[in-house]
Structures are given as C-alpha cells and as structure tokens.
Amino acid sequence: MRVIRVATRDGGYPVLVGESLERSGEAARSVNDGGRAVVVADSNVAPLYAGAVKSSLERAGYRAAVHVIAAGEHNKRLAAVEGMYEAFYRHGLDRTDLVAALGGGVTGDMAGFAAGTYLRGVACLQLPTTLLAQVDSSVGGKTGVDMPWGKNLVGVFHQPAAVVADPGTLNTLSPALVADGMAEAVKCGCIMDSTLFFDILNGRFDEDKTDMIAACIDIKRRVVEADERESGLRMILNFGHTLGHAIERAGGFARYSHGQAVAAGMVWAARLGERLGVTPPGVSGLIEQAVGRWGLPGQVSERGSALYDALTVDKKRDGDRIRLVLLKDIGEASVVPLPLAELREHLG
C-alpha cells in the first residue's frame, strides 16, 4: 500500500492507494472520532461493496447505515442530494460524524457535496470504486451536482477526511468504465508527466494499474497543494474538459460518457493549440493514439452552435473570453484566454 498525503489549509488528508475497502473503517477511525456514519452508494455499487464497508465501519465502532441512490450521470441532481440530507437526519448525523462516498465520480461528487453542506460540513471518506474516481475526482475536494444547463455548476470545495483507493474494485468494471478512467490518466500525463503519458501510450499499465493510479494522484496532489481553490495552476486539470463538458451537455448527458467526451476534448484542444502555434505539431496525433488504444474517440459529430451554447455557461468563462488549457508540449500545460468570437470559429 502507498500513502500519499495531500496538504491543505485545513491540515490535509491521506490517500491510501492499494488499501482494501474491507479496511475502510480503520481508515475512517484514523481521521474521525464520530459515532455514526452513512454510506452513500449508487444502485450498481451498493450490492457489490456497501455491506463490506458498513461492516468495516461497524467494526471500527461506528453505528453505520447505507443510503442507496440511483446510478447514472443523469441522476446527478439536487433532488438526489436532498434525499441524502434526509438519510443523514434520520440516522442522527452530527458534525462529528462521517459520510462515506462509495462509488464512482458521480457518487463521490454528490455525496461530497451533501457532506460539505449538511450542518455546514460533515467529514467525508471517499471510497472510489472506478478508475476515473481513483485517478482524479476523489482527490482535491471539488464536489457538486449538475444543472439542466451545465455540469457541476452548483458545488462546494470540501476536502475529504481520507481516500481509500482499492484497485481490486477495478476487476468488476466494464471495459467502457475502465476506458473512462484512462482518459483522465492520459490527461494527467499530458499536463504534467510526459513519462506517464508515454508509459500509457506504450501499454505499460494495460494489466496492473496501481502504479499509474499512484502517479496520477501524486500529480493531483501537487496541483491541489499549489492551488486548492482553482484560482490559478489548478485550472490545468481541466485539459480536455472545457469542450468535453460541452460535448456531454450537447449529447444530453447520455450520448457520450465522461471519458469519451474528455478524450475528444483533449484531441480538439491539442489541435487548436497546434493551429494557434502554442502546441508543437503532432501532439494531437499522439493523444489520439493514446486514447484510441482504449476505444475512446478523437472527435465527435457535434459541431458549431450546440457546442458553443454549452461552452458559454462554462465556469471558466470570463466575460467575452474563455480560459482554455492548451499544451506547450506533452507534460506541460498552460492556460490561454480565447475570445468567444474566435472560439466559435474553431468549433466547425
């Protein structure tokens, strides 16, 4: 097991890479002395792991309960969070207690948001069970829900009390869900670690992904420690996501998975960087090869106004400009403001 400690203004927290979910109660008790815990899991994950996590929490001395939410990005709504609040109330959570977010990025985002806003802040143990959540969303404290007009537009920064990343959970994932996580891993290599990128491109992590998960988390750690509230450097974590979120919205959050949309968004951003003279020629082709190894697309059919309309409500819009993450090269990212009028021309 590897322990990566993330330092934050509130003191920080451990990320346990390689720890079993069956020891999640011990991880919780090491950072929290409350008496009650609620495990939030979606309808796909709950039958697989919720019982083991609940039992582990009980062995650690918690009075634990499980709250099951409907699976899927289309259920990432305030109504689901309200259901969590009711479960917290009925179980008697107070500000010393714990919420355990068990599942993928959707569950982690929503349960983290619910924990961060219930009683103005209850501790949250992140238990990511998908590759995407393990390499990215469970670390860093960004939580939230989608609105009909855009992704993650309502949220709060709420750092976890601890994160347990158990690579064993990846064995139950479909190839499509593994591919979604690989899109985020490719992103990590693109923005800060060329060795990681080329290791992914060359198939080093096709089987055992533990080292890759740890490398991605360490990248996230370095960025979060430098910019906890996304006012500067942390924006580079959005490489591929600006257009990716627009693709998801244009597809009604159903046509494309998050990983598919981000993959196409990264290739598009690299091509844009090449046209603007920011990115060396050929980088977009390398990224397309890397995501293509996992069956992810280099482009999608959506064009023009559908994408532009979605981009105009992006959180990174600044007046009549939008801040895009472009690559100076594989492993080196920069934030480039682009006028919206110019952006429209590049959307095809």
Secondary structure, DSSP 8 states (H G I E B T S, - for coil): -EEEEE--TT--EEEEET--GGGHHHHHHTT---SEEEEEEETTTIIIIIHHHHHHHHHTT-EEEEEEE--SGGG-SHHHHHHHHHHHHHHT--TTSEEEEEESHHHHHHHHHHHHHGGG--EEEEEE-SHHIIIIITSS-EEEEEETTEEEEEEEE---SEEEE-GGGGGGS-HHHHHHHHHHHHHHHHHH-HHHHHHHHTTTTSS--HHHHHHHHHHHHHHHHH-TTSSSGGGGGGTTHHHHHHHHHHTTTTSS-HHHHHHHHHHHHHHHHHHHTSS-TTHHHHHHHHHHTTT--S--S--HHHHHHHHTT-TTEETTEEEEEEEEETTEEEEEEEEHHHHHHTT-
